[in-house]
């Protein structure tokens, strides 16, 4: 019985390591970290940023798998939500930037003159949708 459990643990750990390595290499390949370092003029610290991304993923997985509680409740949850939203938004924008989605879409729809209003309306719509999703129980 213990041999089967050890084998399952080894398979799970190997699969998790492969998936996590693929995700982190995808994030680095998209250039999200490098783009932030370039925009903040801190390119000399890019290896530190990449280590922080990996450490954050590892810590998040440990907290999720082992159901470790974190004190400070709602206050920390709000900070986590904001930081998670920033991360997902930056990741989505990096994907869109690499695929050149927005330039092609803007030319096809001919909204060059209204680009500012278009971007603001997308941001407001995204925020309103998130508020409706998270506050629907109230």
C-alpha positions as CSV (number, residue, x, y, z in Angstrom):
1,X,0.0,0.0,0.0
2,X,2.8,2.5,0.9
3,X,4.5,1.8,-2.5
4,X,1.4,2.8,-4.4
5,X,1.1,6.0,-2.3
6,X,4.8,6.8,-2.9
7,X,4.4,6.3,-6.6
8,X,1.4,8.5,-6.7
9,X,3.2,11.2,-4.8
10,X,6.2,11.0,-7.1
11,X,3.9,11.2,-10.2
12,X,2.0,14.2,-8.7
13,X,5.2,16.0,-7.8
14,X,6.7,15.4,-11.2
15,X,3.6,16.6,-13.0
16,X,3.3,19.7,-10.8
17,X,6.9,20.6,-11.3
18,X,6.6,20.2,-15.1
19,X,3.4,22.4,-15.2
20,X,4.8,25.0,-12.9
21,X,8.0,25.2,-14.9
22,X,6.1,25.6,-18.1
23,X,3.9,28.3,-16.7
24,X,6.9,30.3,-15.3
25,X,8.8,30.0,-18.5
26,X,5.7,31.1,-20.4
27,X,5.4,34.2,-18.2
28,X,9.1,35.0,-18.7
29,X,8.8,34.3,-22.5
30,X,5.9,36.7,-22.8
31,X,8.2,39.4,-21.5
32,X,5.9,40.6,-18.7
33,X,8.8,40.7,-16.2
34,X,11.3,42.2,-18.7
35,X,8.7,44.8,-19.8
36,X,8.1,45.9,-16.2
37,X,11.9,46.1,-15.6
38,X,12.3,48.1,-18.8
39,X,9.5,50.6,-17.9
40,X,10.8,51.1,-14.4
41,X,14.4,51.4,-15.5
42,X,15.5,48.6,-13.2
43,X,16.8,46.1,-15.8
44,X,19.7,45.2,-13.6
45,X,17.4,43.5,-11.2
46,X,15.6,41.3,-13.7
47,X,16.9,38.0,-12.2
48,X,15.6,39.1,-8.8
49,X,12.2,39.8,-10.4
50,X,12.1,36.4,-12.0
51,X,13.0,34.7,-8.7
52,X,10.2,36.7,-7.0
53,X,7.7,35.4,-9.6
54,X,8.8,31.8,-9.1
55,X,8.8,32.2,-5.3
56,X,5.3,33.7,-5.4
57,X,4.0,30.8,-7.4
58,X,5.6,28.3,-5.1
59,X,4.3,30.0,-2.0
60,X,0.8,30.3,-3.4
61,X,0.8,26.6,-4.3
62,X,1.9,25.6,-0.8
63,X,-0.8,27.8,0.8
64,X,-3.4,26.3,-1.5
65,X,-2.4,22.7,-1.2
66,X,-1.9,22.6,2.6
67,X,-4.8,25.0,3.4
68,X,-2.7,27.3,5.4
69,X,-4.6,30.1,6.9
70,X,-3.3,33.7,6.7
71,X,-4.2,36.2,9.4
72,X,-5.6,39.7,8.8
73,X,-8.7,38.4,7.0
74,X,-10.5,40.9,4.8
75,X,-7.8,43.5,4.7
76,X,-5.2,41.1,3.4
77,X,-7.8,39.5,1.0
78,X,-8.5,43.0,-0.5
79,X,-4.8,43.5,-1.1
80,X,-4.4,40.0,-2.6
81,X,-7.4,40.7,-4.9
82,X,-5.9,43.9,-6.2
83,X,-2.5,42.4,-6.8
84,X,-4.0,39.3,-8.4
85,X,-6.1,41.6,-10.7
86,X,-3.0,43.6,-11.7
87,X,-1.1,40.3,-12.4
88,X,-3.9,38.8,-14.6
89,X,-4.4,42.1,-16.4
90,X,-0.8,42.5,-17.2
91,X,-0.6,38.9,-18.4
92,X,-3.6,39.4,-20.6
93,X,-2.2,42.6,-22.1
94,X,1.2,40.9,-22.7
95,X,-0.5,38.1,-24.6
96,X,-2.5,40.6,-26.6
97,X,0.6,42.7,-27.3
98,X,2.5,39.7,-28.6
99,X,-0.4,38.6,-30.8
100,X,-0.9,42.1,-32.1
101,X,-4.6,41.9,-31.4
102,X,-5.3,45.5,-30.7
103,X,-3.6,47.1,-33.8
104,X,-5.4,44.7,-36.1
105,X,-8.7,45.2,-34.3
106,X,-8.5,49.0,-34.3
107,X,-7.7,49.2,-38.0
108,X,-10.5,46.8,-38.9
109,X,-13.1,48.5,-36.9
110,X,-11.8,52.0,-37.7
111,X,-11.8,53.4,-34.2
112,X,-8.5,55.2,-34.2
113,X,-10.1,58.6,-33.3
114,X,-11.9,57.1,-30.3
115,X,-9.1,54.9,-29.0
116,X,-8.9,56.6,-25.6
117,X,-12.6,56.2,-25.0
118,X,-12.5,52.6,-26.2
119,X,-9.7,51.7,-23.7
120,X,-11.4,53.5,-20.8
121,X,-14.7,51.8,-21.6
122,X,-13.0,48.4,-21.6
123,X,-11.4,49.1,-18.2
124,X,-14.7,50.4,-16.7
125,X,-16.5,47.4,-18.1
126,X,-13.9,45.0,-16.7
127,X,-14.1,46.7,-13.3
128,X,-17.9,46.7,-13.3
129,X,-18.0,43.0,-14.2
130,X,-15.6,42.2,-11.4
131,X,-17.7,44.1,-8.9
132,X,-20.9,42.4,-10.1
133,X,-19.2,39.0,-9.8
134,X,-17.8,39.5,-6.3
135,X,-20.6,41.5,-4.8
136,X,-23.6,39.5,-6.2
137,X,-24.2,37.9,-2.8
138,X,-24.8,41.2,-1.1
